[in-house]
Amino acid sequence: MPDGVIESGESGGVPVFRLKPEAVLPVCRCLKDSLELRFDYPESITGVDRGDRIELIYHLSSLLTGAKVILRTDIAGDDPTADSVVSVWKGANWQEREIFDLLGVKFRNHPDLRRILLPEGWDGYPLRKDYVIPENDRHFLPDDWSVLCEDTEPEAPVCVTEEDGTVICEPGRFRTEEIQINMGPQHPSTHGVLRLLLTLDGEIVVDCRPDIGYLHRGMEKLAEMRTYIQFIPITDRFDYLSSMLNNAVYVGALEKLGGIEVPERVEYIRVIMMELQRIASHLVFYGSMALDLGATTPFLYAFREREDIIDLFEMTCGARLTYNYFRPGGVSRDLPDEFVPKCREFISKMRKRLPEYDALFTENEIFLLRTRGVGVISAEDAKDYGMSGPNLRGSGVAYDVRKADPYSIYNRFEFDVAVRQEGDVLSRYLVRLQEIRESLRIIEQALDGLPDGKVNYKLPPVFKLPEGEVYHHIESSRGDLGCFIISDGSPKPYRLKWRAPSFISLQALPKMVKGWKVADVVAAVGSLDIVLGEVDR
Amino acid sequence: MGIEEKAAPIKRPIDALIEPLPGGGIIMTSVEKALGWAREGSLWYMLFGLACCAIELMATGAARYDFDRFGMMFRASPRQADLMIVAGTVTKKMAPRIRRLWEQMAEPRYVIAMGSCANAGGPFRDSYAVVRGVDLVIPVDVYLPGCPPRPEALLHACLEVHKKIKAEAEAKAKKEAGR
C-alpha cells in the first residue's frame, strides 16, 4: 500500500482502510493491477453525507481469490471533488454519476459526468441531509402542458465528412448520414421505462446511450425517513419481479448487524421462497424475451407456470406480487398445511414442462439465428463493468454469491452453478434456463429437510440496531444484490444503499450492441433481464 | 310440433340496441349507440408499463385472466390505442412523456390510474421524485386502488370503462333524438 493510509482496521472480517482523498486512485490502481491482489470487481461505491463532509466508501472484491476490501475517504468543502476511478474499472462510471446526481460530488476526469437518475435542471442533491423535500404537488411539473419538455440531447450532425476529408453540407445530394433515434421510454421491448438513444448508420448501431431515471422513486431517501420495519414493504418494490429476494437481502443485513438468530425452520422456508421467486423471475424473463423476439406462445406458457408459483406465495403471505414476508429473525407467518404437497406438485409439473419450453426456443432456427453470437461481452469486460448473476455467468465467470460467499443455509444444499462460455444472448438465456433446474433441485432438498419449529421472532416495540454499518449481499435472480446500511443507533437507518445488479449490468449495453442492428438491441436488452424498478430505485 | 318449433333465440348484447322491423332483414339503431357498442367491445389498451403494476397488467393479459375475452388487446403505439392504463409510479422525469403519449392518442380516449401510486403517489408520496397522482398530469376516468391491484380488480376497472362508454353513447343518442 502506498502512503496515504490514515488508519486501517476491519469490519465484519473485511479489512478497511481510511485513505486521503488523493490516494484513492493510486490505491485502486494498485489493488487492481497487482498480480497477487487482483481486485477486478468494483462491487459498490457509496456516498454518505456526514454533515460537514462527504464520505465515499468503496466495496471492492476479487472474483479470482474471493478477497474483499473496503476503502473509505472523506471529502470536505462546499464543492466536494474526488478523483474518478473509471479509468481503473469501467463499472464505476454510473456509480460515480449516481453519487454526483444525488450527493453533488464532482469526479475529476470522469468521462461523462451528468445527472443520471434525476432530470436535467433539477435543483439540489436529495441524499444530502439538509435537502428539503418539495412540498408543492406541482413541483417540477410545467404549468402549461402545451410546452412539453423537449429532449435536451444534442442533435445529430447534418453535415457529413467524405473519405478524403471534405465536409459536405449541401442538401439533396446523395449521401449517407447518421441519424439518431429514440427508443423508449415507452417502447414494448425496453422492459419498462428505459430510454435508449441510438445513433444509426442505416440499420447499424453506431452508438447507444441509455438514459435512465424514469422510475427513480428516491427509495434510498425514503429509507432514512422510515423505521427499519416500515421499510420492508418498500424493498418489495425495488425489483418487483423478485420481491422475496429483496426482502431477504434487507432483512439479512438487519440480522447481521443486530446479531439476531434465525430459527432453523425459518431458514428453510426462506430458501424455498427465494428459489421459487428465482424461478418465477426467470419465467418472466423467458416470456418477455420471447415476446421481444416476436413469439407470443412462450409468454403465455411462462405466465401460466408463474401463476402456479404465485398461488403458492399467495397461500403463504396473501399477496401476489409484493409479499412483505420476511421479518428480522423470522417470517410473517408459517407455511399453510397444503403448501408442501402443492409445492411438490409444482416441481414435478415444472420438470415435465421445462424440456418443452426449452425446445420452443433452442430448437427454433429463427431464435438461434437471432441470438447466437449476438451481443457478445467477454469475461474481462463483464467483470470490469461489474456485471453479475446470469449475465456474468453467461460470459464464463462462475461467480455465484450462493457459492462464493454462502449466506443463509445454502452451503447445505447440492446444486451446480450454471456457466456458459460464449457471452452472447443465447448463453445468457441458457444459463437462466439451467438455473431454473438448479432451483428446483434446491427446493426439493429444502422440502425434504424442512424441520418443525417456531417461525416468529418477537420484535421489540421499537426496533433499533446498534451503531455501526453492515454490507450484506445475496444472489438475486438478477445478480449480486447488496444492501449497505449505516446505523446511528436510532430506529431509522442513517443511510441505506442498494447495490442494484441491473443498474450496474446495464452499463455494458452500449458495448454489446455497437456494430449490430436495431433488432439486435432488442435481443440484447432482453437478455440482460433488467428491471427498471431496480435500475432507477 | 317437432321440427317447426324454434329454439329460444340467444340473447346477444347487441339486441338491446336493435329495433327489429317487421319482415326482418333490416336493423335500425342510432349511429351513436352502434359506435358506442363497437368501442366498448374493442377497447385496445396501450402497452405501457411504468412499475410493479405493469407486471400485474402483463399477468392480466396472459392466459389465466385473459384480457382478450373482453376484446381488449395491447397496442404498442399510442395512435392505435383507446385506453391508457397508467400502471405504476409516475415520476417527475416521466410526467411530460406520459402527457405526450396521452396527447398522441386519438379521441375518444380513456385513462385508468392503476394502483395507489398512479392514484396519489402511494407508498412513495413523500418522495422528492414522485408525482402525487397521475391526475396532476392527465385526466383520469377510473381510479383503481391497490398496491398492486389484483388482475380481477383491473378487469373490473376495465368493465367500468365499458359502462362509461355505453352511458356516454346513450346520453349522446338521447340528445340527438331530442333535437
Interface residues (C-beta under 8 A of the other chain):
Chain A: L117 L118 P119 P126 Y131 I133 P134 D137 R138 H139 F140 L141 P142 W145 L148 C149 P185 Q186 H187 P188 G192 V193 G213 Y214 L215 H216 R217 G218 M219 K221 L222 M225 P233 I234 D236 R237 Y240 L241 V284 G287 S288 F299 L300 F303 R304 R306 E307 I310 R320 L321 T322 L532 G533 D536
Chain B: M46 L47 F48 G49 L50 A51 C52 A54 I55 E56 M58 A59 A62 A63 R64 A76 P78 G88 T89 T91 K92 K93 M94 A95 P96 R97 R99 R100 L101 P123 F124 D126 S127 Y128 A129 V130 V131 R132 L136 V137 C147 P148 R150
